[in-house]
Structure formats: structure tokens, C-alpha cells
Amino acid sequence: MKIIVTVNAAWNIWNFRRPVIKALIEDGHSVTVLAPPDQSLAMLEQMGCRIEPLQMDSKGLNPVRDFALLLRLRSAFRTHRPDAILSYTIKNNIYGALAARTLGIPFIPNVTGLGTAFLSGGALRHISERLYRAAFNSLTTVFFENSDDRDLFVSRQMLRFDQAYVVPGTGIDLKHFAKADYPSADAAPVFLMIGRLLRDKGVYEFADAARRVKDVYPEARFQLLGPAAAENRTAIDRATVARWEQSPGIEYLGTCEDVRGHIASANCIVLPSYREGAPRTLIEAASMARPLIATDVPGCRSVVNDTETGYLCKPRNGESLAKACVSFLALSRDQQAAFGMAGRRKMEREFGEERVITAYRRAISEGVNVALAKRKRVRG
């Protein structure tokens, strides 16, 4: 079959969706990535994907720009005439679904998170909900990465329960993210946060917690790994990060292609996010047998078992995060390592990537069959 995958940044496919795309190509399907171009395109092409550049503004709700995106998506779908379309990220999900419906093409979105519009509430949330209702009402399958997001969409009548399926994020390659030896007790403890430097990720709370913890445990190290000044309304600029490097002494690591070395060197991985779909960094860290500290919010609490694989703290609360870090430091090295091993076992039970691949194969087959049946009824 011919399959289009659309997203607001091609690197999203390379970093997070690669197992599904690789499996579809190995199944013999032709996969075209429809996304704004970036440095990941060459790697996607090498993997076997075709590339179709997509012009879009991923920020904000601008009716003129969004209508133009709808038309561009419809034009691309009409030109390629795929058998099915997979979609990720908010605008591609909404406007892609509307465009695909006009052409009778099966459309399978994944709600990877609710985004700034939902988190901000008010008029933006109201507009987003109306758009989702219009886009999703006739779809066969909509994937979610945690049950909280699914239940919210159902309760606010953005879709029906029978349309919604929960998958464990993107799944995890348990061999690639293998268990790593726990750091030596002689080394200073390292708390590592991995992610884009956005307010919604809880980076300000991470800096606040670092300041509080280092007042009690001055030897504790707090590291931050991820891109600054991202194209997002809640992005944190490099100047702010530079101030944090001076006080409370956060170590900014920049970006890297392979996070495994940094995870292996850390004692605990931290994510104080305001809300997540299925937090990839926590899943990767747990797979490598690292304890976790995260906020008690949708997405994070699906990955962290409180007091078993790590700790959950209050969202938007640097003091609560600091208390969780102090509780972690009070554990013996063996107790910390046991948290990590419990997390590894959880990943083996619940988050293997084959579960996600199987779900997509089923959804594509079902979507194509439903579309064929509709066409036969129309012809009849």
C-alpha cells in the first residue's frame, strides 16, 4: 500500500516514530513523509521513505494560515492518493483529518499530547475542542498515548469511546535501550532532565528544585539536556539557561544524537512536565534501569509507579520536586538501583515496541477495509 505519514517536524518521525515506519517499509508498503524539512530528511530517505516537503506554521491558531495548511494537505493527499494516512501532532491531526475526509482516504491520527492550547484553557481550549469534534467524528481509529487523554476526549464528546485506542507511546526497543550498570556510590549524584526547553516541560521548576536541593546537598549535580529557544510560545531562551548555569549551578549539556550515554551516567531522570502523552525520555530511562522523578500528571503517571520505580511530585511546584529529590538522595545506592530495575521490568511488561507496531498494522487494515466497503456502497 501507499502510506503517507504527516507531522509538524520531520525529526519527530526519525526520533519517535521510526519503529512503526521501519516495520511498514519491511512489510512492503511505500511510505511518504509529509512534513516541514529539517536535518533528519536524509536519514529518513536512507531508511526508505519518500519525502514531500510541507509548508506550515506549527505555532498558534491563525485562521488564514491554518486554512492554507488544510488546502496544502488536501492537495498533497489528492496528488499521492495514498491508501492510508498516519498523522501526529495537533495541526496535522485536525486539518489532515478534515482534508482526508473530503477524499475518502482512511486517516489514523495519534494524539501524542494536548499541547499549549489545551493547557492554557479559555478560548483557545474551546476552539481546539470544536476543531477536534469536527475532525474526528467519522474516524475509525484514533490513537492515544495514555488513558487520561482518551478519557478527556470522550468525556468532552470530541470522539466516541469505540474510536479510541491507547498505545504505550512509541514503544521502546528494549535491546537498544538496554539495562545499564548503576553509577558508583563514590560519584556525586546526578539528576538529569532531558527534553526541549519549554515552560510546559517544567524547566523552571527543575531550576527551582536544583537551588533548593543544593542548599542541603551541595554535591548533587543537576543536568539539562535538550534544545533551547525552540519554536514554541513557551520556549526558554539561552540567556535564561546561562543564568541557571551560574546559579544554582545547572550543567547545560546542549543536544546530542544518542542520549544513552547521558542516561547511563545519571542516578535519576527527572521530568516535571505539566502534561504528557507518553514521555519518551522517561520510557528510555526506565528501560535502561534508571529511577524516575516526574509530576503526577497524565502521561507521566502512566510510566512512573510512585515509590516503586521512582517518585511522583506535584506539577508546577519546585518545592515538591525538591522534596522528591531529597527523598531519593536519602535512599541507599541499592535502594536507588532497585527502583531502576523495577522500572526496567515495567517496560518489559508494558512498553515493548511490538505492541505499537501491531496496533498500527491492525488500524491500517481496518481503515482500508472500511473505506473499500464505503466505496462499494456508493457504487451500488
RAZITA-V137004 format. One line per field, one symbol per residue. ss: DSSP state (~ for helix, > for strand, _ for the rest). A space follows every 50 residues. Layout:
ss=???
//
This chain:
ss=_>>>>>___~~~~~~~~~~~~~~~~~___>>>>>>_____~~~~~~~__> >>>_________~~~~~~~~~~~~~~~~~~___>>>>>_~~~~~~~~~~~ ~~~__>>>>>>___~~~~~~_~~~~~~~~~~~~~~~_____>>>__~~~~ ~~~~~_____~~~>>>_____>_________________>>>>>___>~~ ~_~~~~~~~~~~~~~~____>>>>>_________>__~~~~~~~~~____ >>>>_____~~~~~~__>>>>________~~~~~~~~___>>>>>____~ ~~~__>___>>>>____~~~~~~~~~~~~___~~~~~~~~~~~~~~~~~~ _>~~~~~~~~~~~~~~~~~~~~~~~~~~~_
//
